[in-house]
Amino acid sequence: MKKALILAWLLAVVSFVPSFAVAAVWPSENVWDDVWEERYHQWVRTAWKDDIFMDPAKPIYYKFENDCADAVYAMRLIFAFEHRLPFVVGNRDKAGRTISNDLSTWDNLSPDQRVRRFMDYVADMTSTVSLRNDTYPIALHDIKPGDIYVAPGVHSYQIVDVTDAGIAEVMASTTPKQARYLLRTPSFPFYVPEDKQFGDGYRRFKQPQNIMKSAMQQPGYSEEQFHLAAEVAYDYVKYTDVIAGKLAKRPETSDEKTQRLLLALCMYANDRAVYVYDALWYLQKIRGEGRRCMNAREYDDHSTPGRDKRLVLFFSSIRHHLDRVGRFDPRSQPARWAKAVFANDQPPPQELKSLNDFCMVQMTLGEEYYMTLRELRQNVEAGSLVSDPHAPLPFRWGVVKEPYRADCPTY
């Protein structure tokens, strides 16, 4: 009788002790295979929206702070969570180890809170640099929604659709890390893969069972895009023309091509603002520490000679495309935008307004400081842009026309 009372008392006590059973972020009930990959492609095309982190009806993801790489990883992570699939990526801090939804770090939280903490943790532990290890390059004809474009250390995009004209549409976040609507653009990423180690370009996530295998061991691995880039001398227009031809169900019209090239130019120009801002912020930081000039490594990290050279080529390539199109069609809105950018004579005010409504270049982040595409084209052709990260903002964008006289070493 006494033993029975003691046992009952122990059971009563235990019933009031919180459960400390090990709990994964979510249970893996399915396994990645070709069928699930196809479901993933379709999910991204139909369900992955630009408001994914700004919709209060989805509290787990609401106000998730992200930059470009965070959004890319979150795309794969959220699909895995919602479909009870494993999510596994490499661990940057422990070679040969992984980060996965099996982590029991947040046992004391509710299931939804675990997912949100896991999203934050993955965001902190990954970047555009780690994407090159968690993904692999694919054949251009095989690009699908859910694939990504990565320029390690620079930027990354989510491929969210492929149009009938063969255009790989993209969404992306940016810096600084914050909760935001993703920017969707019906145009290819404005990069051409150029990494000698094949770490950039159009890529696909490794499946968990293959995460430790090299890129070359992944199903569908291809180096085609890198060879093509070299063949077209890294010309963005020629390169994307080839991809569109491989993906298209019908020919791309002149208007469609003009619009996608202008959109890509707009993205590329606005992306430069991120680098200019980062350079000025970093310069302010080191000067606050008592050091006036960047060292060689810092200068290399924050200067933009390669990017500015590509901007010159970008304008030149679009001009050549317009020359091939021939006679200006006044009924075509993209053609009218293009004419406002490239015409020698000053366009009418209404045409400039239409162009500026379509695209303005924000010269720095967090400020209402803009330049038109036409002004940028004129400054680029005049050679007025300054790549030196020590230069003040007006010099960086060619607003000041006299030569910049550097008072810090250049490298």
Sequence and secondary structure as in RCSB ss.txt:
>XXXX:A:sequence
MKKALILAWLLAVVSFVPSFAVAAVWPSENVWDDVWEERYHQWVRTAWKDDIFMDPAKPIYYKFENDCADAVYAM
RLIFAFEHRLPFVVGNRDKAGRTISNDLSTWDNLSPDQRVRRFMDYVADMTSTVSLRNDTYPIALHDIKPGDIYV
APGVHSYQIVDVTDAGIAEVMASTTPKQARYLLRTPSFPFYVPEDKQFGDGYRRFKQPQNIMKSAMQQPGYSEEQ
FHLAAEVAYDYVKYTDVIAGKLAKRPETSDEKTQRLLLALCMYANDRAVYVYDALWYLQKIRGEGRRCMNAREYD
DHSTPGRDKRLVLFFSSIRHHLDRVGRFDPRSQPARWAKAVFANDQPPPQELKSLNDFCMVQMTLGEEYYMTLRE
LRQNVEAGSLVSDPHAPLPFRWGVVKEPYRADCPTY
>XXXX:A:secstr
 HHHHHHHHHHHHHHTS       SS   S   HHHHHHHHHHHHHH  TTTTT TTSTTTTT  B HHHHHHHH
HHHHHHHTT   EEE TTSTT EEETT  TTTTS HHHHHHHHHHHHHHH  HHHHHHHEEEB GGG  TT EEE
ETTTEEEEEEEE TT  EEEEE  SS B    EEESS  S     TTS SEEEEE  GGGTTS GGGSTTB  HH
HHHHHHTTT HHHHHHHHHHHH SS   HHHHHHHHHHHHHHHHHHHHHHHHHHHHHHHHHHHTT  S  HHHHH
HH  HHHHHHHHHHHHHHHHHHHHH S  TT HHHHHHHHHH SS   HHHHHHHHHH EEE STTS  EEEHHH
HHHHHHTT     TTS HHHHTT S S    SS   
